[in-house]
Structure formats: C-alpha cells, structure tokens
C-alpha cells in the first residue's frame, strides 16, 4: 500500500510518501514529499527503452 505519512513530514511540512506492508508490518520511505515522488516516476515507454 502506498500512502502519505503525516507523522514523517519534510522541510516544507509535506508528508513523506511511503510503502507500507501491512502483513509484515514494515515501512519504506519512497520520497520525502509528494512532488519528489512524482518526479521519480518513469513513463512506461521510457522503461521499454531500457530493456
């Protein structure tokens, strides 16, 4: 599950974006804020060029 974590906020008060595995009880921060998360996304066409 992807979610914004209001407990872990960045420099501008925005929540970080994380991956939560409910079954294992683990959390991984994917980006410090939503804008950074979106900027890291890659288009499907870009991925096909890499393979």
ABEGO torsion letter per residue (X at the ends): XBBBBAABBBAAGBBBBBBBBAAAGBBBBABABAAAAAAABBBAAAAAAAX
